Amino acid sequence: MFKTTDKITDTLTARIAAARQLLDTKVVPYAVPAGRKAAKQVRQVVGERIVPVVDNALVASAPVRTEALRRGRLAAAALRGGVMGSMVAKKRRRWPVALLCLGVGGAVGAGAAWLAQAGKPVQLTPYPLDDDSTDGGLTHDGHEHDDHSLNGSQPLDLTDESHAHH
């Protein structure tokens, strides 16, 4: 029984030696430089592209992370039934922000209305005169009143400049 085990051990040792020789002569000379090149490229990409983006994200998210930490502590204290102690919620007035938003919204709306009317002609219509007709709906020359223009004038069109030079 020991002969079989010794034979298997010798065979395995010879195979391991052959694999190690193959690895040392064929694989390592090509794999190590390729691995070093790949590691260099990864370090370069991480250093040039990923680290600045992560740094920017950390800076940009700092206020949000601080607020989340504060709220987490407050929630944990509330669940324990503890007093908030030194943590006092700040009361802030929001009306200045609301007033600013209303002002900006009004200005944007006025600008949009002004731009929507740009290029359109201005048309003014005069106020109708009071109708105190005692002649039964007839004009002074015997014709009926035109309901569309009670004072006998048409709507004023300011785009037509032909009347301005008379």
Phi, psi and omega in degrees: 000326179290333179294319180294318180293320178294323179293318178294319180296317179297318179296314180296320179296319178294318179295319179296319178296318178295319179294319180295320178295317178298317179297315182291325185268326186253318189272309186300317181300335180261325185286320183295311178297322178294320178295319178295319179296316179296319179295322178296317179295319179296315179299321180294313181296316180296317181291323185271326187248314190277317182299315178298323180293318178294320178298316177298319179295321178295319179292317182291328184267002182301313179297322180292318179294321178297316179295320178296321178296316179298314180294324177297317178296319178297318179295320178295319178295321180292322179291327177283345181083015182279163177276144183295335175066242185281350181272109180243130179286130180282136174265129182238143177274130183257352184295327177296323178292318179297319179295319177298316180295321177297318179296314179295318178297319177296319179294319179295318178296318178295319178296320179293320178295320180295317179292328179291331181269352183297131177089351179272144180289148177271129181232118180255139176242131181286158177290142178287147178283157178295141181263093175247062182276127176250001183261015174078030175089010180254147176280180182292342179258010174094003178264159179284158177290143173272117185292342184281332176224101185289331181260008174083005180250154179267165177299145183277130179246113185275356180277339180274113184263009182289332181276347185288338184260009181274000000 
